[in-house]
Amino acid sequence: MNPSVPVAPRQRIPKLAPKSMFYGWVVVGVAVIAVLMTAGSRAAPGALLVDMERSTGWSTSTLSIAASISLVMYGVGGPLAAFVMSRIGLRLTTVMSLLLAAVSFLFSARTESLWSFYLWFGFGAGLASGLIASVLGATIANRWFVDRRGLVTGIFGASTSAGLLVFFPFFTALAANSGWRRSLEIGAVLLIATAVPAAWLMRDSPADVGLAPYGGSPEPTRAPDRGLFRRAVRRPEFWLLAGTFMVCGVTSNGLVGQHFIAHATEHGFAEVTAANWL
């Protein structure tokens, strides 16, 4: 039995969308695919590094600058996403992020200059993935669910890891067979394809489809607590969490994710084999 409480007629549920379940699960399903795709795009720098270096003649250190810019923008995208979502909503933010990632991949695939490569592969793709990869899941879990909130948060966390798990070997195999430029073009097509169901099915809140949160009742909209961050930075727990996440990101994404495949090939491993191990 659906534990949500209807608060208005349900005509606002999109046509052809499932109506036999709480609509929040539809939003979760679409958002999980979007998070998986944008988080998976984070695999591109490490997965394509060997073929990029081979085909362009650019050095590993030169190409790694783009990856470093991408990581920084990925981090910047988190707090920026909260601001953007509060202004234009979850659906538009998600679609915008997916399209920005697609455009960045397409322009990166056609670039011949380093400054253009840094702009699109570094700033554009990094910001696009950061806009939803770390914030969207928590926002959906809190807006759409009272019961099962922990489950939903866990699902989104798993989708981020699954994106890397799937796209490291996927991009590496494509680059080995078709080149890194074609790999980015295929990635752009997949991102655009993901934007279609996001635009069609995602909704910003249960009220948009005439429902209350799963397991809860309608709550009055509260203004954001603008002093929350200032209070948080005064707490040592905040810096402990921030520091541990920074170490995790630098080591897993910045060092291992970026350089493992290239390092493994120097020791005689095939690129796809190294990607599968990673």
C-alpha positions as a Markdown table, in Angstrom:
| # | Residue | x | y | z |
|---|---|---|---|---|
| 1 | Met | 0.0 | 0.0 | 0.0 |
| 2 | Asn | 1.3 | 3.4 | -0.9 |
| 3 | Pro | 2.1 | 5.2 | 2.4 |
| 4 | Ser | 2.1 | 8.6 | 0.8 |
| 5 | Val | -0.8 | 10.9 | 1.3 |
| 6 | Pro | -2.4 | 12.4 | -1.8 |
| 7 | Val | -2.8 | 16.1 | -1.5 |
| 8 | Ala | -4.2 | 17.0 | -5.0 |
| 9 | Pro | -5.4 | 15.3 | -8.1 |
| 10 | Arg | -2.7 | 13.3 | -9.9 |
| 11 | Gln | -3.3 | 14.6 | -13.5 |
| 12 | Arg | 0.2 | 16.2 | -13.3 |
| 13 | Ile | 1.9 | 12.9 | -13.5 |
| 14 | Pro | 3.4 | 12.7 | -17.0 |
| 15 | Lys | 1.6 | 10.7 | -19.6 |
| 16 | Leu | 2.7 | 7.1 | -20.1 |
| 17 | Ala | 4.6 | 7.3 | -16.7 |
| 18 | Pro | 4.0 | 4.4 | -14.3 |
| 19 | Lys | 1.1 | 5.2 | -12.0 |
| 20 | Ser | 0.9 | 2.0 | -9.9 |
| 21 | Met | 3.8 | 3.0 | -7.6 |
| 22 | Phe | 4.7 | 6.1 | -5.6 |
| 23 | Tyr | 6.0 | 8.5 | -8.2 |
| 24 | Gly | 9.1 | 9.3 | -6.2 |
| 25 | Trp | 10.5 | 5.9 | -7.3 |
| 26 | Val | 10.2 | 7.0 | -10.9 |
| 27 | Val | 12.2 | 10.1 | -10.1 |
| 28 | Val | 14.8 | 8.0 | -8.3 |
| 29 | Gly | 15.1 | 5.7 | -11.3 |
| 30 | Val | 15.6 | 8.5 | -13.7 |
| 31 | Ala | 18.0 | 10.4 | -11.4 |
| 32 | Val | 20.1 | 7.2 | -10.8 |
| 33 | Ile | 20.7 | 6.9 | -14.5 |
| 34 | Ala | 21.7 | 10.6 | -14.7 |
| 35 | Val | 24.0 | 10.2 | -11.8 |
| 36 | Leu | 25.5 | 7.1 | -13.2 |
| 37 | Met | 26.2 | 8.8 | -16.5 |
| 38 | Thr | 27.7 | 12.0 | -15.1 |
| 39 | Ala | 29.7 | 10.1 | -12.5 |
| 40 | Gly | 30.8 | 7.7 | -15.2 |
| 41 | Ser | 32.1 | 10.7 | -17.2 |
| 42 | Arg | 34.6 | 11.2 | -14.4 |
| 43 | Ala | 36.2 | 8.0 | -15.7 |
| 44 | Ala | 37.0 | 9.5 | -19.1 |
| 45 | Pro | 40.3 | 11.3 | -18.1 |
| 46 | Gly | 42.0 | 8.2 | -16.8 |
| 47 | Ala | 40.4 | 5.8 | -19.3 |
| 48 | Leu | 41.4 | 7.9 | -22.4 |
| 49 | Leu | 44.8 | 9.1 | -21.2 |
| 50 | Val | 46.9 | 6.6 | -23.0 |
| 51 | Asp | 45.2 | 7.1 | -26.4 |
| 52 | Met | 45.2 | 10.9 | -26.0 |
| 53 | Glu | 48.9 | 10.9 | -25.3 |
| 54 | Arg | 49.6 | 8.6 | -28.3 |
| 55 | Ser | 47.4 | 10.4 | -30.8 |
| 56 | Thr | 48.0 | 14.0 | -29.9 |
| 57 | Gly | 51.7 | 14.0 | -28.8 |
| 58 | Trp | 50.8 | 15.9 | -25.6 |
| 59 | Ser | 52.6 | 14.7 | -22.5 |
| 60 | Thr | 51.0 | 13.0 | -19.6 |
| 61 | Ser | 51.7 | 16.0 | -17.4 |
| 62 | Thr | 50.1 | 18.3 | -19.9 |
| 63 | Leu | 47.0 | 16.1 | -20.2 |
| 64 | Ser | 46.8 | 15.7 | -16.4 |
| 65 | Ile | 46.3 | 19.5 | -16.1 |
| 66 | Ala | 42.9 | 19.0 | -17.8 |
| 67 | Ala | 42.1 | 16.2 | -15.4 |
| 68 | Ser | 43.1 | 18.4 | -12.4 |
| 69 | Ile | 40.9 | 21.2 | -13.6 |
| 70 | Ser | 38.1 | 18.8 | -14.0 |
| 71 | Leu | 38.5 | 17.5 | -10.5 |
| 72 | Val | 38.5 | 21.1 | -9.1 |
| 73 | Met | 35.4 | 22.0 | -11.0 |
| 74 | Tyr | 33.7 | 18.7 | -9.9 |
| 75 | Gly | 34.2 | 19.9 | -6.3 |
| 76 | Val | 33.0 | 23.4 | -7.1 |
| 77 | Gly | 29.9 | 22.0 | -8.7 |
| 78 | Gly | 28.7 | 20.6 | -5.3 |
| 79 | Pro | 27.9 | 23.8 | -3.5 |
| 80 | Leu | 27.0 | 25.5 | -6.7 |
| 81 | Ala | 24.5 | 22.8 | -7.4 |
| 82 | Ala | 22.6 | 23.5 | -4.2 |
| 83 | Phe | 22.3 | 27.2 | -5.2 |
| 84 | Val | 21.2 | 26.3 | -8.8 |
| 85 | Met | 18.6 | 23.7 | -7.6 |
| 86 | Ser | 17.1 | 26.2 | -5.2 |
| 87 | Arg | 16.6 | 28.6 | -8.1 |
| 88 | Ile | 15.6 | 26.5 | -11.1 |
| 89 | Gly | 14.7 | 23.1 | -9.6 |
| 90 | Leu | 15.9 | 19.6 | -9.8 |
| 91 | Arg | 14.7 | 18.8 | -13.3 |
| 92 | Leu | 16.2 | 21.8 | -15.1 |
| 93 | Thr | 19.5 | 21.4 | -13.2 |
| 94 | Thr | 19.7 | 17.7 | -14.1 |
| 95 | Val | 18.9 | 18.3 | -17.8 |
| 96 | Met | 21.3 | 21.3 | -17.9 |
| 97 | Ser | 24.1 | 19.2 | -16.4 |
| 98 | Leu | 23.6 | 16.4 | -18.8 |
| 99 | Leu | 23.5 | 18.7 | -21.9 |
| 100 | Leu | 26.6 | 20.6 | -20.6 |
| 101 | Ala | 28.5 | 17.4 | -20.3 |
| 102 | Ala | 27.4 | 16.3 | -23.7 |
| 103 | Val | 28.5 | 19.6 | -25.3 |
| 104 | Ser | 31.8 | 19.5 | -23.4 |
| 105 | Phe | 32.5 | 16.0 | -24.7 |
| 106 | Leu | 31.6 | 17.0 | -28.3 |
| 107 | Phe | 33.8 | 20.0 | -28.3 |
| 108 | Ser | 36.6 | 18.1 | -26.5 |
| 109 | Ala | 36.5 | 15.5 | -29.3 |
| 110 | Arg | 37.1 | 18.1 | -31.9 |
| 111 | Thr | 39.7 | 20.2 | -30.2 |
| 112 | Glu | 43.2 | 20.6 | -31.6 |
| 113 | Ser | 44.5 | 23.1 | -29.1 |
| 114 | Leu | 45.4 | 22.7 | -25.4 |
| 115 | Trp | 43.4 | 25.8 | -24.2 |
| 116 | Ser | 40.3 | 24.5 | -25.9 |
| 117 | Phe | 40.9 | 21.1 | -24.4 |
| 118 | Tyr | 41.3 | 22.6 | -20.9 |
| 119 | Leu | 38.2 | 24.6 | -21.3 |
| 120 | Trp | 35.8 | 21.8 | -22.4 |
| 121 | Phe | 37.4 | 18.7 | -21.0 |
| 122 | Gly | 38.5 | 20.4 | -17.8 |
| 123 | Phe | 36.1 | 23.2 | -16.9 |
| 124 | Gly | 33.0 | 22.1 | -18.8 |
| 125 | Ala | 32.9 | 18.4 | -18.2 |
| 126 | Gly | 34.1 | 18.7 | -14.6 |
| 127 | Leu | 31.4 | 21.3 | -13.7 |
| 128 | Ala | 28.7 | 19.3 | -15.4 |
| 129 | Ser | 29.4 | 16.2 | -13.5 |
| 130 | Gly | 29.7 | 18.0 | -10.2 |
| 131 | Leu | 26.4 | 19.7 | -10.6 |
| 132 | Ile | 24.4 | 16.5 | -9.9 |
| 133 | Ala | 26.8 | 13.7 | -9.0 |
| 134 | Ser | 27.1 | 14.5 | -5.3 |
| 135 | Val | 24.0 | 16.6 | -4.5 |
| 136 | Leu | 21.1 | 15.3 | -6.6 |
| 137 | Gly | 20.6 | 12.1 | -4.7 |
| 138 | Ala | 20.6 | 13.7 | -1.2 |
| 139 | Thr | 18.1 | 16.4 | -2.4 |
| 140 | Ile | 15.7 | 13.8 | -3.9 |
| 141 | Ala | 15.9 | 11.6 | -0.8 |
| 142 | Asn | 15.0 | 14.5 | 1.5 |
| 143 | Arg | 12.3 | 16.0 | -0.7 |
| 144 | Trp | 10.5 | 12.9 | -1.8 |
| 145 | Phe | 11.0 | 10.4 | 1.1 |
| 146 | Val | 10.5 | 10.3 | 4.9 |
| 147 | Asp | 10.4 | 6.5 | 5.1 |
| 148 | Arg | 13.2 | 4.7 | 3.1 |
| 149 | Arg | 15.3 | 7.8 | 3.0 |
| 150 | Gly | 18.4 | 5.9 | 3.9 |
| 151 | Leu | 17.7 | 3.3 | 1.2 |
| 152 | Val | 17.4 | 6.0 | -1.4 |
| 153 | Thr | 20.6 | 7.7 | -0.3 |
| 154 | Gly | 22.4 | 4.4 | -0.5 |
| 155 | Ile | 21.1 | 3.7 | -4.0 |
| 156 | Phe | 22.5 | 7.0 | -5.2 |
| 157 | Gly | 25.8 | 6.4 | -3.6 |
| 158 | Ala | 26.0 | 3.0 | -5.3 |
| 159 | Ser | 25.1 | 4.6 | -8.7 |
| 160 | Thr | 28.1 | 6.9 | -8.4 |
| 161 | Ser | 30.4 | 3.9 | -7.9 |
| 162 | Ala | 28.6 | 1.9 | -10.6 |
| 163 | Gly | 29.2 | 4.7 | -13.1 |
| 164 | Leu | 33.0 | 4.4 | -12.6 |
| 165 | Leu | 32.8 | 0.6 | -12.6 |
| 166 | Val | 31.0 | 0.6 | -15.9 |
| 167 | Phe | 32.7 | 3.4 | -17.8 |
| 168 | Phe | 36.3 | 2.8 | -17.0 |
| 169 | Pro | 36.4 | -0.4 | -19.2 |
| 170 | Phe | 33.8 | 1.0 | -21.5 |
| 171 | Phe | 35.7 | 4.2 | -22.4 |
| 172 | Thr | 39.0 | 2.3 | -22.5 |
| 173 | Ala | 37.7 | -0.4 | -24.9 |
| 174 | Leu | 36.3 | 2.3 | -27.1 |
| 175 | Ala | 39.5 | 4.3 | -27.2 |
| 176 | Ala | 41.5 | 1.1 | -27.9 |
| 177 | Asn | 39.3 | 0.3 | -30.9 |
| 178 | Ser | 38.1 | 3.6 | -32.2 |
| 179 | Gly | 40.2 | 6.3 | -30.6 |
| 180 | Trp | 39.5 | 8.8 | -27.8 |
| 181 | Arg | 37.7 | 11.3 | -30.0 |
| 182 | Arg | 35.0 | 8.7 | -31.0 |
| 183 | Ser | 34.8 | 7.6 | -27.4 |
| 184 | Leu | 33.8 | 11.1 | -26.3 |
| 185 | Glu | 31.3 | 11.4 | -29.2 |
| 186 | Ile | 29.6 | 8.2 | -28.1 |
| 187 | Gly | 29.6 | 9.4 | -24.5 |
| 188 | Ala | 28.0 | 12.7 | -25.7 |
| 189 | Val | 25.2 | 10.7 | -27.4 |
| 190 | Leu | 24.5 | 8.7 | -24.3 |
| 191 | Leu | 24.4 | 11.9 | -22.2 |
| 192 | Ile | 21.9 | 13.5 | -24.6 |
| 193 | Ala | 19.8 | 10.3 | -24.6 |
| 194 | Thr | 19.7 | 10.4 | -20.8 |
| 195 | Ala | 18.5 | 14.0 | -20.8 |
| 196 | Val | 15.3 | 13.0 | -22.6 |
| 197 | Pro | 13.7 | 10.9 | -19.8 |
| 198 | Ala | 15.1 | 13.4 | -17.2 |
| 199 | Ala | 13.2 | 16.2 | -18.9 |
| 200 | Trp | 10.1 | 14.1 | -19.4 |
| 201 | Leu | 9.8 | 12.3 | -16.0 |
| 202 | Met | 11.7 | 14.2 | -13.3 |
| 203 | Arg | 9.7 | 16.5 | -11.0 |
| 204 | Asp | 11.1 | 18.8 | -8.4 |
| 205 | Ser | 8.9 | 17.7 | -5.4 |
| 206 | Pro | 6.0 | 15.5 | -4.5 |
| 207 | Ala | 3.6 | 18.5 | -4.6 |
| 208 | Asp | 4.3 | 18.8 | -8.4 |
| 209 | Val | 2.4 | 15.5 | -8.9 |
| 210 | Gly | -0.2 | 16.0 | -6.1 |
| 211 | Leu | 1.5 | 13.8 | -3.5 |
| 212 | Ala | 3.1 | 14.1 | -0.1 |
| 213 | Pro | 6.5 | 12.6 | 0.6 |
| 214 | Tyr | 6.7 | 8.8 | 0.9 |
| 215 | Gly | 5.7 | 7.9 | 4.4 |
| 216 | Gly | 5.0 | 11.5 | 5.4 |
| 217 | Ser | 2.6 | 14.4 | 5.2 |
| 218 | Pro | 2.8 | 17.7 | 3.4 |
| 219 | Glu | 5.1 | 20.2 | 5.2 |
| 220 | Pro | 5.1 | 23.9 | 4.8 |
| 221 | Thr | 7.9 | 25.3 | 2.7 |
| 222 | Arg | 10.6 | 26.7 | 4.9 |
| 223 | Ala | 13.1 | 29.3 | 3.9 |
| 224 | Pro | 16.7 | 28.1 | 3.6 |
| 225 | Asp | 18.8 | 28.6 | 6.7 |
| 226 | Arg | 21.4 | 31.0 | 5.3 |
| 227 | Gly | 23.5 | 30.8 | 8.5 |
| 228 | Leu | 23.9 | 27.1 | 8.4 |
| 229 | Phe | 27.3 | 27.0 | 6.6 |
| 230 | Arg | 28.8 | 29.7 | 8.8 |
| 231 | Arg | 27.9 | 27.6 | 11.9 |
| 232 | Ala | 29.1 | 24.4 | 10.3 |
| 233 | Val | 32.6 | 25.7 | 9.5 |
| 234 | Arg | 33.1 | 26.5 | 13.2 |
| 235 | Arg | 32.7 | 22.8 | 14.1 |
| 236 | Pro | 35.7 | 20.5 | 14.1 |
| 237 | Glu | 33.5 | 17.7 | 12.8 |
| 238 | Phe | 32.9 | 19.6 | 9.6 |
| 239 | Trp | 36.6 | 19.9 | 8.9 |
| 240 | Leu | 37.2 | 16.2 | 9.8 |
| 241 | Leu | 34.6 | 15.1 | 7.3 |
| 242 | Ala | 35.8 | 17.6 | 4.6 |
| 243 | Gly | 39.4 | 16.5 | 5.1 |
| 244 | Thr | 38.7 | 12.8 | 4.8 |
| 245 | Phe | 36.6 | 13.4 | 1.7 |
| 246 | Met | 39.4 | 15.4 | 0.2 |
| 247 | Val | 42.0 | 12.7 | 0.9 |
| 248 | Cys | 39.6 | 10.1 | -0.6 |
| 249 | Gly | 39.1 | 12.2 | -3.8 |
| 250 | Val | 42.8 | 13.1 | -4.2 |
| 251 | Thr | 43.9 | 9.5 | -3.9 |
| 252 | Ser | 41.1 | 7.6 | -5.7 |
| 253 | Asn | 40.1 | 10.0 | -8.4 |
| 254 | Gly | 43.2 | 12.2 | -8.6 |
| 255 | Leu | 46.0 | 9.6 | -8.5 |
| 256 | Val | 44.7 | 6.0 | -9.0 |
| 257 | Gly | 41.8 | 6.8 | -11.3 |
| 258 | Gln | 43.9 | 9.2 | -13.5 |
| 259 | His | 47.2 | 7.3 | -13.8 |
| 260 | Phe | 46.6 | 3.6 | -13.0 |
| 261 | Ile | 45.8 | 2.5 | -16.6 |
| 262 | Ala | 48.7 | 4.5 | -18.1 |
| 263 | His | 51.1 | 3.1 | -15.4 |
| 264 | Ala | 49.9 | -0.5 | -16.0 |
| 265 | Thr | 50.5 | -0.2 | -19.7 |
| 266 | Glu | 54.1 | 0.7 | -19.0 |
| 267 | His | 54.5 | -2.6 | -17.3 |
| 268 | Gly | 53.1 | -4.6 | -20.2 |
| 269 | Phe | 49.4 | -4.8 | -19.4 |
| 270 | Ala | 46.8 | -4.2 | -22.1 |
| 271 | Glu | 44.7 | -1.0 | -21.6 |
| 272 | Val | 41.4 | -2.9 | -21.3 |
| 273 | Thr | 42.9 | -5.4 | -18.8 |
| 274 | Ala | 44.1 | -2.6 | -16.6 |
| 275 | Ala | 40.7 | -0.9 | -16.8 |
| 276 | Asn | 39.0 | -4.1 | -15.8 |
| 277 | Trp | 41.3 | -4.4 | -12.8 |
| 278 | Leu | 40.7 | -0.8 | -11.9 |
